[in-house]
Amino acid sequence: MDSPTNTFNPNKRLKEESVSNLKGTSMMELFLLITTLSMLLFLRSVYSSSKKGVK
């Protein structure tokens, strides 16, 4: 396989350089996202069910 400096396609080289130092998503980030979304859905359901009884 050609090295990034020897490739004929400059776009491919730029893309490989831009994503080469990315770390990805950590477990903490996933936990925070899932927890936040779960709490928002829970609070929305509690709020909507409490409004049904009020006229």
MMTF fields as JSON, N, C-alpha, C and O atoms, coordinates in Angstrom:
{
  "mmtfVersion": "1.0.0",
  "mmtfProducer": "UNKNOWN",
  "numBonds": 219,
  "numAtoms": 220,
  "numGroups": 55,
  "numChains": 1,
  "numModels": 1,
  "chainsPerModel": [1],
  "groupsPerChain": [55],
  "chainIdList": ["A"],
  "bondAtomList": [4, 2, 8, 6, 12, 10, 16, 14, 20, 18, 24, 22, 28, 26, 32, 30, 36, 34, 40, 38, 44, 42, 48, 46, 52, 50, 56, 54, 60, 58, 64, 62, 68, 66, 72, 70, 76, 74, 80, 78, 84, 82, 88, 86, 92, 90, 96, 94, 100, 98, 104, 102, 108, 106, 112, 110, 116, 114, 120, 118, 124, 122, 128, 126, 132, 130, 136, 134, 140, 138, 144, 142, 148, 146, 152, 150, 156, 154, 160, 158, 164, 162, 168, 166, 172, 170, 176, 174, 180, 178, 184, 182, 188, 186, 192, 190, 196, 194, 200, 198, 204, 202, 208, 206, 212, 210, 216, 214],
  "bondOrderList": [1, 1, 1, 1, 1, 1, 1, 1, 1, 1, 1, 1, 1, 1, 1, 1, 1, 1, 1, 1, 1, 1, 1, 1, 1, 1, 1, 1, 1, 1, 1, 1, 1, 1, 1, 1, 1, 1, 1, 1, 1, 1, 1, 1, 1, 1, 1, 1, 1, 1, 1, 1, 1, 1],
  "groupList": [{"groupName": "MET", "atomNameList": ["N", "CA", "C", "O"], "elementList": ["N", "C", "C", "O"], "formalChargeList": [0, 0, 0, 0], "bondAtomList": [1, 0, 2, 1, 3, 2], "bondOrderList": [1, 1, 2], "singleLetterCode": "M", "chemCompType": "L-PEPTIDE LINKING"}, {"groupName": "ASP", "atomNameList": ["N", "CA", "C", "O"], "elementList": ["N", "C", "C", "O"], "formalChargeList": [0, 0, 0, 0], "bondAtomList": [1, 0, 2, 1, 3, 2], "bondOrderList": [1, 1, 2], "singleLetterCode": "D", "chemCompType": "L-PEPTIDE LINKING"}, {"groupName": "SER", "atomNameList": ["N", "CA", "C", "O"], "elementList": ["N", "C", "C", "O"], "formalChargeList": [0, 0, 0, 0], "bondAtomList": [1, 0, 2, 1, 3, 2], "bondOrderList": [1, 1, 2], "singleLetterCode": "S", "chemCompType": "L-PEPTIDE LINKING"}, {"groupName": "PRO", "atomNameList": ["N", "CA", "C", "O"], "elementList": ["N", "C", "C", "O"], "formalChargeList": [0, 0, 0, 0], "bondAtomList": [1, 0, 2, 1, 3, 2], "bondOrderList": [1, 1, 2], "singleLetterCode": "P", "chemCompType": "L-PEPTIDE LINKING"}, {"groupName": "THR", "atomNameList": ["N", "CA", "C", "O"], "elementList": ["N", "C", "C", "O"], "formalChargeList": [0, 0, 0, 0], "bondAtomList": [1, 0, 2, 1, 3, 2], "bondOrderList": [1, 1, 2], "singleLetterCode": "T", "chemCompType": "L-PEPTIDE LINKING"}, {"groupName": "ASN", "atomNameList": ["N", "CA", "C", "O"], "elementList": ["N", "C", "C", "O"], "formalChargeList": [0, 0, 0, 0], "bondAtomList": [1, 0, 2, 1, 3, 2], "bondOrderList": [1, 1, 2], "singleLetterCode": "N", "chemCompType": "L-PEPTIDE LINKING"}, {"groupName": "PHE", "atomNameList": ["N", "CA", "C", "O"], "elementList": ["N", "C", "C", "O"], "formalChargeList": [0, 0, 0, 0], "bondAtomList": [1, 0, 2, 1, 3, 2], "bondOrderList": [1, 1, 2], "singleLetterCode": "F", "chemCompType": "L-PEPTIDE LINKING"}, {"groupName": "LYS", "atomNameList": ["N", "CA", "C", "O"], "elementList": ["N", "C", "C", "O"], "formalChargeList": [0, 0, 0, 0], "bondAtomList": [1, 0, 2, 1, 3, 2], "bondOrderList": [1, 1, 2], "singleLetterCode": "K", "chemCompType": "L-PEPTIDE LINKING"}, {"groupName": "ARG", "atomNameList": ["N", "CA", "C", "O"], "elementList": ["N", "C", "C", "O"], "formalChargeList": [0, 0, 0, 0], "bondAtomList": [1, 0, 2, 1, 3, 2], "bondOrderList": [1, 1, 2], "singleLetterCode": "R", "chemCompType": "L-PEPTIDE LINKING"}, {"groupName": "LEU", "atomNameList": ["N", "CA", "C", "O"], "elementList": ["N", "C", "C", "O"], "formalChargeList": [0, 0, 0, 0], "bondAtomList": [1, 0, 2, 1, 3, 2], "bondOrderList": [1, 1, 2], "singleLetterCode": "L", "chemCompType": "L-PEPTIDE LINKING"}, {"groupName": "GLU", "atomNameList": ["N", "CA", "C", "O"], "elementList": ["N", "C", "C", "O"], "formalChargeList": [0, 0, 0, 0], "bondAtomList": [1, 0, 2, 1, 3, 2], "bondOrderList": [1, 1, 2], "singleLetterCode": "E", "chemCompType": "L-PEPTIDE LINKING"}, {"groupName": "VAL", "atomNameList": ["N", "CA", "C", "O"], "elementList": ["N", "C", "C", "O"], "formalChargeList": [0, 0, 0, 0], "bondAtomList": [1, 0, 2, 1, 3, 2], "bondOrderList": [1, 1, 2], "singleLetterCode": "V", "chemCompType": "L-PEPTIDE LINKING"}, {"groupName": "GLY", "atomNameList": ["N", "CA", "C", "O"], "elementList": ["N", "C", "C", "O"], "formalChargeList": [0, 0, 0, 0], "bondAtomList": [1, 0, 2, 1, 3, 2], "bondOrderList": [1, 1, 2], "singleLetterCode": "G", "chemCompType": "PEPTIDE LINKING"}, {"groupName": "ILE", "atomNameList": ["N", "CA", "C", "O"], "elementList": ["N", "C", "C", "O"], "formalChargeList": [0, 0, 0, 0], "bondAtomList": [1, 0, 2, 1, 3, 2], "bondOrderList": [1, 1, 2], "singleLetterCode": "I", "chemCompType": "L-PEPTIDE LINKING"}, {"groupName": "TYR", "atomNameList": ["N", "CA", "C", "O"], "elementList": ["N", "C", "C", "O"], "formalChargeList": [0, 0, 0, 0], "bondAtomList": [1, 0, 2, 1, 3, 2], "bondOrderList": [1, 1, 2], "singleLetterCode": "Y", "chemCompType": "L-PEPTIDE LINKING"}],
  "groupTypeList": [0, 1, 2, 3, 4, 5, 4, 6, 5, 3, 5, 7, 8, 9, 7, 10, 10, 2, 11, 2, 5, 9, 7, 12, 4, 2, 0, 0, 10, 9, 6, 9, 9, 13, 4, 4, 9, 2, 0, 9, 9, 6, 9, 8, 2, 11, 14, 2, 2, 2, 7, 7, 12, 11, 7],
  "groupIdList": [1, 2, 3, 4, 5, 6, 7, 8, 9, 10, 11, 12, 13, 14, 15, 16, 17, 18, 19, 20, 21, 22, 23, 24, 25, 26, 27, 28, 29, 30, 31, 32, 33, 34, 35, 36, 37, 38, 39, 40, 41, 42, 43, 44, 45, 46, 47, 48, 49, 50, 51, 52, 53, 54, 55],
  "secStructList": [7, 7, 7, 6, 6, 6, 7, 1, 7, 2, 2, 2, 2, 2, 2, 2, 2, 2, 2, 6, 6, 7, 7, 7, 7, 7, 2, 2, 2, 2, 2, 2, 2, 2, 2, 2, 2, 2, 2, 2, 2, 2, 2, 2, 2, 2, 2, 2, 2, 2, 2, 2, 6, 7, 7],
  "xCoordList": [0.848, 0.0, 0.891, 1.934, 0.477, 1.265, 1.225, 0.216, 2.33, 2.334, 1.559, 1.396, 1.073, 0.274, 1.008, 0.366, 2.324, 3.062, 3.247, 3.492, 3.14, 3.37, 2.091, 2.163, 0.938, -0.306, -0.573, -0.12, -1.31, -1.649, -2.891, -3.147, -3.657, -4.894, -4.659, -4.551, -4.575, -4.31, -5.455, -5.224, -6.692, -7.828, -7.719, -8.054, -7.256, -7.082, -6.041, -6.23, -4.957, -3.908, -4.439, -4.17, -5.198, -5.757, -6.735, -6.743, -7.557, -8.52, -7.797, -8.16, -6.784, -6.037, -5.316, -5.224, -4.809, -4.152, -5.151, -4.824, -6.372, -7.353, -7.932, -8.34, -7.979, -8.562, -7.518, -7.871, -6.258, -5.229, -5.025, -4.56, -5.36, -5.112, -6.386, -6.356, -7.496, -8.741, -8.725, -8.233, -9.26, -9.233, -10.519, -10.499, -11.631, -12.898, -13.676, -13.302, -14.746, -15.614, -15.227, -15.011, -15.139, -14.777, -16.032, -17.154, -15.825, -16.944, -17.653, -18.869, -16.913, -17.519, -18.455, -19.54, -18.05, -18.9, -20.182, -21.261, -20.075, -21.263, -22.18, -23.396, -21.617, -22.398, -23.15, -24.342, -22.464, -23.103, -24.214, -25.266, -24.002, -25.012, -26.249, -27.372, -26.05, -27.176, -27.927, -29.157, -27.209, -27.843, -28.65, -29.78, -28.09, -28.789, -30.06, -31.115, -29.963, -31.142, -32.206, -33.397, -31.791, -32.744, -33.467, -34.681, -32.728, -33.349, -34.305, -35.376, -33.939, -34.833, -36.125, -37.205, -36.027, -37.229, -38.08, -39.307, -37.447, -38.173, -38.9, -40.083, -38.202, -38.826, -39.949, -40.96, -39.783, -40.846, -42.086, -43.205, -41.897, -43.052, -43.727, -44.954, -42.944, -43.521, -44.29, -45.398, -43.726, -44.373, -45.657, -46.669, -45.635, -46.83, -47.917, -49.101, -47.548, -48.57, -49.16, -50.32, -48.4, -48.937, -49.862, -50.751, -49.681, -50.561, -51.894, -52.862, -51.986, -53.233, -54.301, -55.488, -53.896, -54.857, -55.335, -56.337, -54.653, -54.999, -55.905, -55.612, -57.033, -57.957, -58.096, -58.828],
  "yCoordList": [-1.178, 0.0, 1.238, 1.263, 2.249, 3.478, 4.225, 4.222, 4.859, 5.718, 6.988, 7.319, 7.711, 8.918, 9.962, 10.74, 9.996, 10.992, 10.562, 11.418, 9.27, 8.777, 8.523, 8.039, 8.825, 8.525, 9.55, 10.691, 9.135, 10.032, 10.861, 11.87, 10.443, 11.129, 12.024, 11.513, 13.343, 14.227, 14.246, 14.472, 14.011, 13.988, 12.825, 12.962, 11.692, 10.53, 10.824, 10.474, 11.458, 11.802, 12.761, 12.583, 13.785, 14.749, 14.08, 14.376, 13.179, 12.476, 11.609, 11.607, 10.877, 10.02, 10.838, 10.409, 11.998, 12.857, 13.421, 13.579, 13.729, 14.342, 13.352, 13.753, 12.068, 11.087, 10.236, 9.373, 10.461, 9.587, 9.781, 8.863, 10.955, 11.191, 11.18, 11.625, 10.688, 10.639, 9.447, 8.374, 9.636, 8.597, 7.773, 6.641, 8.307, 7.606, 8.035, 8.994, 7.331, 7.652, 6.815, 5.609, 7.462, 6.738, 6.153, 6.545, 5.222, 4.619, 5.66, 5.589, 6.624, 7.674, 8.54, 8.901, 8.869, 9.667, 8.919, 9.512, 7.632, 6.832, 6.756, 6.889, 6.546, 6.475, 7.786, 7.771, 8.909, 10.202, 10.466, 10.988, 10.124, 10.326, 9.473, 9.975, 8.189, 7.291, 7.686, 7.655, 8.058, 8.473, 9.748, 9.846, 10.716, 11.977, 11.766, 12.299, 10.995, 10.73, 9.965, 10.245, 9.006, 8.239, 9.133, 9.023, 10.017, 10.923, 11.896, 12.185, 12.396, 13.3, 12.603, 13.179, 11.381, 10.632, 10.321, 10.398, 9.974, 9.689, 10.939, 10.878, 12.063, 13.301, 13.746, 14.276, 13.538, 13.879, 13.03, 13.54, 11.744, 10.88, 11.217, 11.175, 11.552, 11.935, 13.238, 13.363, 14.202, 15.498, 15.358, 15.971, 14.567, 14.421, 13.638, 13.913, 12.674, 11.925, 12.765, 12.565, 13.698, 14.549, 15.619, 16.091, 16.011, 17.004, 16.402, 17.145, 15.1, 14.467, 14.565, 14.652, 14.552, 14.62, 16.022, 16.187, 17.041, 18.436, 18.951, 18.786, 19.589, 20.151, 21.62, 22.272],
  "zCoordList": [0.0, 0.0, 0.0, 0.654, -0.729, -0.804, 0.515, 1.221, 0.832, 2.012, 1.687, 0.512, 2.701, 2.435, 1.601, 0.895, 1.666, 0.88, -0.566, -1.416, -0.886, -2.24, -3.019, -4.148, -2.472, -3.162, -4.263, -4.181, -5.292, -6.389, -6.077, -6.734, -5.086, -4.74, -3.521, -2.406, -3.703, -2.555, -1.549, -0.361, -2.007, -1.082, -0.108, 1.069, -0.592, 0.274, 1.345, 2.51, 0.96, 1.922, 2.977, 4.165, 2.554, 3.506, 4.467, 5.662, 3.94, 4.791, 5.814, 6.99, 5.38, 6.3, 7.365, 8.515, 7.001, 7.987, 8.987, 10.163, 8.536, 9.432, 10.432, 11.522, 10.089, 11.011, 11.719, 12.522, 11.441, 12.001, 13.499, 14.175, 14.034, 15.454, 16.298, 17.446, 15.766, 16.534, 17.48, 17.129, 18.667, 19.693, 19.736, 20.22, 19.247, 19.328, 20.561, 21.237, 20.85, 21.977, 23.179, 23.065, 24.333, 25.549, 26.201, 25.88, 27.105, 27.83, 28.69, 28.863, 29.23, 30.044, 29.201, 29.656, 27.999, 27.121, 26.769, 26.756, 26.484, 26.201, 27.407, 27.269, 28.583, 29.813, 30.047, 30.357, 29.902, 30.127, 29.117, 29.485, 27.879, 26.854, 27.114, 27.062, 27.392, 27.634, 28.896, 28.914, 29.949, 31.197, 30.997, 31.477, 30.302, 30.071, 29.257, 29.6, 28.187, 27.369, 28.143, 28.002, 28.956, 29.755, 30.751, 30.92, 31.409, 32.381, 31.693, 32.227, 30.532, 29.813, 29.41, 29.541, 28.924, 28.563, 29.787, 29.725, 30.884, 32.123, 32.619, 32.955, 32.665, 33.136, 32.208, 32.669, 30.925, 29.979, 30.217, 30.167, 30.474, 30.713, 32.035, 32.128, 33.06, 34.348, 34.2, 34.722, 33.504, 33.325, 32.514, 32.857, 31.449, 30.612, 31.338, 31.14, 32.169, 32.904, 34.032, 34.391, 34.6, 35.66, 35.09, 35.798, 33.842, 33.227, 32.813, 32.654, 32.633, 32.207, 33.288, 32.975, 34.55, 35.644, 35.944, 36.641, 35.442, 35.715, 34.608, 33.424, 35.014, 34.01, 34.198, 33.453]
}
